Amino acid sequence: MSLIQLMDADIVLRPFQAGDSAQLHQAVRESLQELKPWMSWATENYTELSAQGYIAITQARWQERTLFAFAIMQNNELLGGCTLSSIHPIYHFCNVGYWVRTDKRGQGIAGRAAKLAARFAFENVGLVRAEIVIALDNIASRRVAEKIGAHYEGILLNRMIVGTAVCDAHMYSLLPSDFGLAARL
């Protein structure tokens, strides 16, 4: 698992490692104001122990092939996270999620990470569709999806829960053909 690295010009996606907990905690705490409206796990109670627990869960789920959580790295600095989650075992699709720490936003990092993760899903997990599900008011995340050329498919009613709120969501998708690949199982 830890040998997997997805790279573009200057970022690396790799599975989270136990040694990432301090940097993950720091990045989340720094970015709470931007993350809290959209990520249920981003709360004032997020601690380094929370980060350790998350990393342990992601490592176990990676082995089960039910969640692929990547640390977004640049020069050994953790910039954020990108996940392939809610992997459907029959219809072979997943959700792509991404976040980038506050001081690194606006540099195209989330989009590049999402594309690397989606390509991994198509080439290594056997998925045929990657969905990006975004709460209606999350304009920054919509910009990411649009900049990477994700297909806009409309608004889905009651599609997300953020905290305790049931939310409608924009649906975007990426397909193997977007990467010059054929859909294969």
C-alpha positions as CSV (number, residue, x, y, z in Angstrom):
1,M,0.0,0.0,0.0
2,S,2.6,2.6,1.0
3,L,4.5,2.1,-2.2
4,I,1.6,3.5,-4.3
5,Q,2.4,7.1,-5.4
6,L,0.4,9.0,-8.0
7,M,2.3,12.0,-9.4
8,D,2.0,15.0,-11.6
9,A,4.4,17.8,-12.1
10,D,4.8,18.7,-8.4
11,I,2.3,16.9,-6.2
12,V,2.2,13.3,-5.0
13,L,-0.8,11.4,-3.9
14,R,0.0,8.5,-1.6
15,P,-1.9,6.5,1.1
16,F,-1.9,8.2,4.5
17,Q,0.8,6.9,6.8
18,A,0.9,6.8,10.6
19,G,3.6,9.5,10.6
20,D,1.2,11.9,8.9
21,S,-1.0,12.5,12.0
22,A,0.7,15.7,13.2
23,Q,0.7,17.3,9.8
24,L,-2.9,16.2,9.1
25,H,-4.0,17.6,12.4
26,Q,-2.2,20.9,11.7
27,A,-3.7,21.2,8.2
28,V,-7.2,20.5,9.4
29,R,-7.0,22.9,12.3
30,E,-5.6,25.6,10.0
31,S,-8.5,25.1,7.6
32,L,-11.4,24.6,9.9
33,Q,-13.3,27.7,8.8
34,E,-13.3,26.6,5.2
35,L,-13.9,22.9,5.9
36,K,-16.6,23.0,8.6
37,P,-19.5,24.1,6.3
38,W,-18.9,21.0,4.1
39,M,-17.1,18.3,6.0
40,S,-18.9,16.7,9.0
41,W,-15.7,15.5,10.5
42,A,-14.1,19.0,10.6
43,T,-15.1,20.3,14.0
44,E,-13.5,22.3,16.8
45,N,-12.9,18.9,18.5
46,Y,-10.6,17.6,15.8
47,T,-7.4,16.5,17.6
48,E,-4.2,14.7,16.7
49,L,-5.9,11.6,18.1
50,S,-8.7,12.2,15.6
51,A,-6.1,12.3,12.8
52,Q,-4.5,9.1,14.1
53,G,-7.9,7.4,14.1
54,Y,-8.7,8.5,10.6
55,I,-5.4,7.3,9.3
56,A,-5.9,3.9,11.0
57,I,-9.3,3.6,9.5
58,T,-8.1,4.6,6.0
59,Q,-5.3,2.0,6.1
60,A,-7.8,-0.8,7.1
61,R,-10.3,0.3,4.4
62,W,-7.6,0.4,1.8
63,Q,-6.8,-3.2,2.5
64,E,-10.5,-4.0,2.1
65,R,-10.6,-1.9,-1.1
66,T,-13.6,0.0,0.2
67,L,-11.9,3.4,0.6
68,F,-8.8,4.8,-1.0
69,A,-7.6,7.9,1.0
70,F,-4.7,9.8,-0.4
71,A,-2.5,12.4,1.3
72,I,-1.7,15.2,-1.1
73,M,2.0,15.9,-0.6
74,Q,4.5,18.4,-2.0
75,N,8.1,18.4,-0.8
76,N,7.1,16.2,2.2
77,E,4.4,18.8,3.2
78,L,0.8,17.5,3.6
79,L,-1.4,19.8,1.5
80,G,-4.7,18.1,2.0
81,G,-6.6,14.9,1.2
82,C,-8.3,13.2,-1.7
83,T,-10.5,10.1,-1.4
84,L,-12.3,7.5,-3.4
85,S,-15.2,6.5,-1.2
86,S,-18.7,4.9,-1.3
87,I,-17.3,2.4,-3.8
88,H,-20.3,0.5,-5.2
89,P,-19.5,-3.2,-5.6
90,I,-22.1,-3.9,-8.3
91,Y,-22.2,-0.7,-10.4
92,H,-18.5,0.1,-10.1
93,F,-18.6,3.8,-9.3
94,C,-17.3,5.9,-6.4
95,N,-17.4,9.4,-4.9
96,V,-14.3,11.5,-5.3
97,G,-13.7,13.9,-2.4
98,Y,-11.0,16.5,-1.9
99,W,-9.8,19.3,0.3
100,V,-6.7,21.4,0.4
101,R,-5.3,23.3,3.4
102,T,-6.2,27.0,3.5
103,D,-2.7,28.4,2.7
104,K,-2.5,26.2,-0.5
105,R,-6.0,26.9,-1.9
106,G,-6.3,28.5,-5.4
107,Q,-3.3,26.7,-6.9
108,G,-5.2,24.0,-8.7
109,I,-4.1,21.3,-6.3
110,A,-7.5,19.9,-5.5
111,G,-8.3,19.5,-9.2
112,R,-5.0,17.8,-10.0
113,A,-5.5,15.5,-7.0
114,A,-9.0,14.6,-8.1
115,K,-7.9,13.8,-11.6
116,L,-5.0,11.6,-10.3
117,A,-7.3,9.8,-7.9
118,A,-10.0,9.2,-10.6
119,R,-7.5,7.9,-13.1
120,F,-6.3,5.5,-10.3
121,A,-10.0,4.4,-9.8
122,F,-10.3,3.6,-13.5
123,E,-6.9,1.9,-14.0
124,N,-6.5,0.1,-10.7
125,V,-9.9,-0.4,-9.0
126,G,-12.0,-1.3,-12.0
127,L,-14.4,1.5,-11.6
128,V,-16.3,3.0,-14.6
129,R,-17.5,6.3,-13.0
130,A,-16.3,8.7,-10.4
131,E,-18.9,11.1,-8.9
132,I,-18.1,14.5,-7.4
133,V,-21.1,15.3,-5.1
134,I,-21.0,18.9,-3.9
135,A,-23.4,20.8,-1.5
136,L,-25.3,23.5,-3.4
137,D,-23.5,26.5,-1.7
138,N,-19.9,25.0,-2.0
139,I,-18.8,27.3,-4.8
140,A,-15.1,26.6,-4.4
141,S,-15.6,22.8,-4.8
142,R,-17.8,23.5,-7.9
143,R,-15.0,25.5,-9.4
144,V,-12.7,22.6,-9.0
145,A,-15.1,20.2,-10.7
146,E,-15.7,22.6,-13.5
147,K,-12.0,23.4,-14.0
148,I,-11.1,19.8,-14.4
149,G,-13.8,19.2,-17.0
150,A,-16.1,17.1,-14.9
151,H,-19.5,16.5,-16.5
152,Y,-22.3,18.5,-14.8
153,E,-25.3,16.3,-14.3
154,G,-27.7,18.4,-12.3
155,I,-29.0,18.8,-8.7
156,L,-29.8,15.8,-6.6
157,L,-32.4,16.3,-3.9
158,N,-31.5,15.2,-0.3
159,R,-28.2,13.8,-1.6
160,M,-25.9,14.7,1.3
161,I,-25.8,15.1,5.0
162,V,-23.5,17.7,6.4
163,G,-23.4,17.6,10.2
164,T,-27.1,17.2,10.9
165,A,-28.4,19.0,7.8
166,V,-29.9,17.2,4.9
167,C,-28.7,18.9,1.7
168,D,-29.3,19.0,-2.0
169,A,-26.2,18.6,-4.1
170,H,-24.7,19.3,-7.5
171,M,-23.6,16.1,-9.3
172,Y,-20.5,16.0,-11.5
173,S,-18.8,12.9,-12.9
174,L,-15.6,11.8,-14.4
175,L,-15.4,8.9,-16.8
176,P,-12.6,6.7,-18.1
177,S,-13.1,8.3,-21.6
178,D,-12.1,11.6,-20.0
179,F,-8.6,10.1,-19.6
180,G,-8.5,8.4,-23.0
181,L,-9.4,5.0,-21.3
182,A,-12.0,2.5,-22.1
183,A,-14.4,1.5,-19.3
184,R,-13.5,-2.0,-18.1
185,L,-14.4,-4.2,-15.2
